[in-house]
Amino acid sequence: MRNRVSRGLITLTTVLALLGVYPASTASAETISEGDRVCSMYVNSIGFGAFCSSGAAYFGGSPPPTWKARLGNNIFIPCRDFDIPKGIKLGPAPDGKTWVLRVTIEDYDLNTVNGGENVHLERAIVPVSGDERNQCRDEDYMDPFWAEFASTYPDPALQVMPTYTPRVNVPAYFSLTRESSMILKNEQGDPELNSAFYDATHNLTMRGLVTSMVVDPGDGTEPFTCLMGVGKKDDNDDGYDGTNDPFHQMSTCSHKYAKSSASQPDGMYTVKLTITWSVDYWKGGPTWNPVGQAEIHAVQRLPVQEVQAIGG
């Protein structure tokens, strides 16, 4: 992943997997300053970042247009379809349909300048027909509306072990890829990130980590909580020991399905995830300083097979 800086706002954007973000209150750290340099940080259910400026104020100018005014006579198309992210393996789609990653702008208010306080993105992998794909056609005039979601969290890429398609009565282990559970914004030494420059010795750096994940397996059983974390930077550990079978693992983030998903819509269970991001900042010294936490929600469609097998 590569960070980008735009107008002093540290942003990161990527499309990986499944996400539905719901509104939550903003938690802000103290504003920090050095000379005439001022940085304010934020974290909420949409994303996190910082805005650094020289302290100069801006006054005057016309009020920004509402979404309705910017739309003109065009039709607002709230969804777009993307290819299935790499690393996600799915079974055959229903007849006449193909798998897509569908992203939808939900709860928007066209009479506001920013979509309203409840606007958010929802993402899900779904099978669509040709007519259904045309409903979410990509029109250039919609690009500015999508651009406003540029600093969202990376979409959670759910890993299921030992196979992406779990077996009945065999534990299925859940984890997130490292790329979708950790963000480091404004890494040291990157000359392209000078708009977040803090003082003569270092940049302001922010870090987001997924610290917990609640899994609702979708089969009517109770949700369960998994403590999350990431290993060393050069470590791609997913918490599953491939040298042992599914019945002898250290990880406790698992679920055993008692029935296949054959009777479910499209033959898949709907797994719901509640993911907690913890955000900190660093401006020199030995410790990170907390900014706050935020929750996001993801939806995973998961096929479960009746085959009584361990391998995959």
N, C-alpha and C positions, 0 to 999 in steps of 0.2 A: 504494500500500500504506500501511497505517497501523499504527504500533506500538501495542502495549498493554503495560501494566505490571500485574502481579498479584502481590500480597504481596511486592513488592520484587524479584521476579525479572523481568528484562527479557525479554519474549517477543514473538515475531512469528509469525503463522500465516497461510497462504494456500494455496489449492488451485489449481494452474496446469496441471500436465501429468503427467509420468511420473517415478516415483521408487521405487527399492528401496534401503532403507538397511540396512547390515550393521554389526554391532558393531565398534567400534574403541576403542583405549585413549583415555582422557581426557588432554588436555594442558592444564595450568593455568599461568597467569601468576602472578607474585607477588601476594599479597594487598596491596592498597594501603589506606592509612588517613589520615584527617585529623581530629584531635581524637578524638571518640568514634565517628566514622563509619568503617566498615570495608566494603570491597568486595572480593569474591573472584570471579574470572572463570574460565570453563571453555570448552572446545571439544572436541567429539567427533563421531562419525558421525551422531548424532541432531540436534544443533544446537549453538548457542553462546549465551552470555549471562553475566549477572553477578548476584550476590546481594549487596545492600547492606543493612547493619543498623547499629543503634546500638551493637552490641557486647554487648548484654544476652543472657545465656544462658537457655535454657529447660530445666527438668528436670521429670521426673515425667510422669504421664498414662498412659493405657492404650496398649498397642502398637497400631498401625494394623492393620485387618483385611486378610486376604489377598484376592486377586481372587476366589477361590472362595467365601469368606464373603460378600463383597459381592454376588456373583452370586445367592446364595440358590438357589432351585429353578428359576431361569431357565436357558435354554440360551445358552451363549456363542456369539455370532455374530461371527466374526472379520473380516468383510468388509462394505464398503458401496460402493454405486455412485453416481457423480456424473455430471453432464452433461459433455460434452467441453468443455475450456477454450476460450475465445475465441482465435482466431488459429490454431487447429489445424484444417486442412481435410483430410478423409478421403474416400476413394472410397466407393461404395455398400457397405453391409455385406452379408455372405452372406444368402441367402434365409432369411426368418423370424427374423432377428437384427437388433439395433441396437447401435450403438457406445456404450460407456460408459467412464468412467474408474473402474476398480475398485481400491479401496484395501483392503489386507489386513493384519491384524496377524499376524505370523509369529513362530514359535519362542517362544511365550509359555509361562509356567509359572503356572498358576492357584494354586499353593500358595505364592506369594510376594506381597508387598504391592505390588509395582510391575511385575509381569509377568515378572520374572527378568532376569538380566544379558544374555541373548541376544535379548530381545524387540525387534522392529523393524517398521517399516512397509514394505510393498512396493506400488507403484502401477504399473498398466499399462493402456493403452487396449486393450480387447478387445471383440469382438462377442458378445452374449449373447442367448439366447432368453428368453421369458417365464418359463419354469421356472428357468432359470439366474439370472435377476434376483431371483426370489423366494428363492433360497438366501442372498442377501445383503440381506434385508429390513431396513429401518431400524426398530429398536425403541428406545423411550425409555430403557429400563433399561440399554442399552449406552452411553448418552451419557457417563457418568463415565469409562469405560475409554478412550474416544477422546479425552477432554479431556486426558489425561496426555501426549499427543503435541503439546502446544500450541506448543512452541518449536523445531519442526523447521525445517530450511532450506526456502526456497520450492522447490517442485517444478520441475525444469528444463524450460523450454519450448523444445524443440528447433526451430530454424529451419533449413529446407532450401531452398537457392536453386540455380538460378533458379525452380524449381517445387517444391512439397511432394512431388510424385510424380516422382522422377528418371527420366531416360531412359537407356536402354542406350547405352554409349559416349560419354555426355556427362557431364563432371564435375559432381558434386553437392557443394555447399559447405555445411558444417555450422557452426552457431553457436548461442549461447543468447541469449534476449532479455535486455535489461538488467535487467528486473524479477526475472528468475530467476538472475542471476549477481552481484548486489550487494545487500547489506543494510546499512543504517545504523541502528543501534539507539540510541534516546534522543538525537534530534537537539536541538541547542541551541534554547532559546527556547520549547519546547513545555511549557506549564504543567501538562499532564496527566501528565508524566513525572517528578514531583518525588520519587518514591520511589527514584529512582536519583541523587538530588542528592548531589554529591560535596563541594563546599565553597561558600563564599559567592560565588564568582566563576564557577563553571562546573559542568556536569554531567559524569559519566562517560559517554563515548561509545564504542561498539564498532562495528567495521566488518568485514564479511565479504566477500571477493572470490573469485570463481572464477579461479584462476590457470592451470589446465591442464585438458585434457579428453582422455582416451584413447578413441578410437572403434574398436570392433570392428564392421565393416560387415555382418557376418552372412552373407557369401557365401563363406566359407572362406578368404579372404585374411587377411593379417596385420593386427592392430590398428595404428593410428598415433596419434601424440600431437600435439595442437594446443595451442599456447600461447594463453591467453585473457586478456582484460582488458576494461575498460569505458572508454568515451570520456567526454567532458564531460557534466555533469549534464543539459544540454539537448540532448544529441546522441543520436539514435536509430540510430546507425550499426551495421549488422550485419556489417560486414566485406566485403560484396559490392557491387561497383560495377555498378549497373544500366545504366550507359551503355556497358559493354563486354560482349561475349558470354562464355559460360562458359569459353572456351579462353584468354581473356586477362584474368586476374584477379591481383591482388596476394596474395590470401589463399592459404595453402597447406593449409588445413584442408578437404580435398576428397577425394573418392573417385570412381572411374569404374567402374560396374558393367558386367560383360561379358555378363551374362545377365539376363533379366527375372525377376521373382519369381513367375511363374505357377505353378511347380511347388512352391512353398513352402506351408506351412500357411496357410490363409486367403488365399493369394496374396500374402504379404508376407514380406520379410526381417525377422529379429529383430536389430535394431541394439542393441548393448550399449555403454553409456557409463560411464566411470570419471571422476568429477569431483572435483577437488581444491579445497577451500575453504581460504583463508588468512585468519586472523582477527587483528585488531590492536585496541588500545584507545588512547584519547586522554584525557588529563586536564589539558590545557593545554600550552602550549609549541609548538614548531615541528614536532615529529615524532610519528608514530604508533609505538606499542610493540607488538612481536609477542606474541601469545598462543600460537599453534600452528596446526597444519593438521589437516584431516580429509578422508577420502575418502568419497564416497557413490556409489551405483551406480544407473543408470537403464536402462530397457528401452524401446526405441522400435520399433513395428511399422511397416515402411516398404515401400509398394508401389513397384515399379520396372517401368516400361513398356518395351515393345520398340520403341516409336516412335522413329525416328531423327531427332528434331527438337531444335532449340535453344531455341525460344521456349516459352512456357507461360502 
